[in-house]
Amino acid sequence: NAPNPRDLWHARAADRIAAGIDGRMLVNGQRFNATDGDLFDCISPIDGKVIARVARGKQADVDRAVEAARAAFNDRRWAGRPPAARKKVMLAFAERMRAARDELALLETLDMGKPIRNSLSTDVPAAARCIQWFGEAVDKIYDEIAPTGHDALALVTREPVGVVGAIVPWNYPMLMASWKLGPALAAGNSVVLKPSEKSPLTALRLAELALEAGLPEGVFNVVPGYGHEAGEALALHMDVDAIGFTGSTRTGRRMLDYASRSNLKRVYNELGGKSANIVFADFDDLDRAAATAAGSMFYNQGESCNAPSRLLVEEGIADAFVAKLKALAPQYAPADPLDPKTVLGALVDEGQTRTVMGYIEAGLAEGAACVAGGCRALEHTGGQYVEPTVFDHVRNSMKIAREEIFGPVLSVIRFKTEAEAVALANASDYGLHAGVWTRHIDRAVRVSRALHVGTVHVNQYDEDDITVPFGGVKQSGNGRDKSLHAFDKYTELKTTWMRI
Ligand code: NAD
């Protein structure tokens, strides 16, 4: 009898934990405990058990990492290599990530609770592709000569910014780290990465793989720790040139404050969202629209910045559409993340479960109709599970429509006219993504252009590619990850006038 795939992953997880997961920071190519020896527990949301003890980096550790990064940058051991040589190392790094797919996927799932199928099929391959893509891009970018018409040349070159502090969240730990590492490393910078205290494990492993691939010591350092300790120390550091931040709008605001209180370092914020997905009655394939609305919302347990958490449905089709969502919800029943059949796993920690349940209570208290879910699940496991939840008759002024929940909670808001739909969609502090479902090309164009967001999806919500920019407007942030535009964050333009 072939072992059941779920048992197999549990056996691998048990072996990996028993072998000991190294939670020491990685600075200048070496593993260290925190200077003061402090540690924090890494708790798996699958069952509430401690899976590793991780170095709790603080000011002294960040100082040490920034010093190593600065030394690596100053002696040009990485930045000074030709782009094609950096490319070679980046490609080897991506290959090592692919070769370590099972191990990275297991760590990611144990650490933050996402289904193993997603870690295997999306998170690891997408992170590796990101590293590869930026590596491949870097020897195809030309500098410029400005058309001044003078008898002196004006060279406009792209230079690495220097030492980059990358501070990333827990929802896609490896992928968000890669979105910073890809362009920052390819461009020749040194990086100090501060992963989320809720999911530090894959970042540490990535740094080891990069070293094995030939990245020089000191170029990529990882200091795990808490936001108010290691995160604050890094963002306030006088010798960090830029911060690539992904996380909540609340912390993004702090990043700007830290920069203004220190050295005016560049701050690039990729922040929260409350994306509107608008379904017009003229769209003829409501089954597909409903399946995509549910699938995109409940993917990653709803812990996605671009989750289409406000579903705007035209009044005439709203009852039928909500009935479809209700019928779809059980397909997303939370289950064991280590079972390859599971599509909705565990929320990242107990605090997140409390936050999500608080929003569900707020929705009920404000008079929204809960038509699916609404409860915790699988409590006997000791893990963090919440049912996929659908609220109907939500008003855009309600807390569940205004604030990012970051859990599997979908709010259906009914509208009557196109103008009302656009106004509702734009009536948000956020501006990350939006969806539009219509068969009328003129409406698709008109509404897409009127939406004040970074990305619009027409008649789908799941397309994604490393070649396209990702980021938001308003309080969803500034700057763009992915695509060649991401190099803008990690390079500075330099003008050199030359008369010979
Ligand atoms: P968070 O803001 O709590 O934490 C993000 C990172 O910042 C973590 O590493 C954390 O330790 C650190 N941090 C927290 N407080 C800090 C402080 N005072 N000083 C310095 N660093 C601090 O966010 P989170 O809960 O980890 O992540 C979820 C958020 O990330 C959501 O709002 C989500 O929308 C957003 N997100 C955005 C994108 C995007 O591309 N726009 C992508 C993924 C996630």
Residues whose N, C-alpha, C, O or C-beta is under 5 A from the ligand:
A	BS01	NAD	I167 V168 P169 W170 K194 P195 S196 E197 G225 Y226 G227 H228 G231 E232 T246 G247 S248 T249 T251 R254 E270 L271 G272 G273 S304 C305 S476
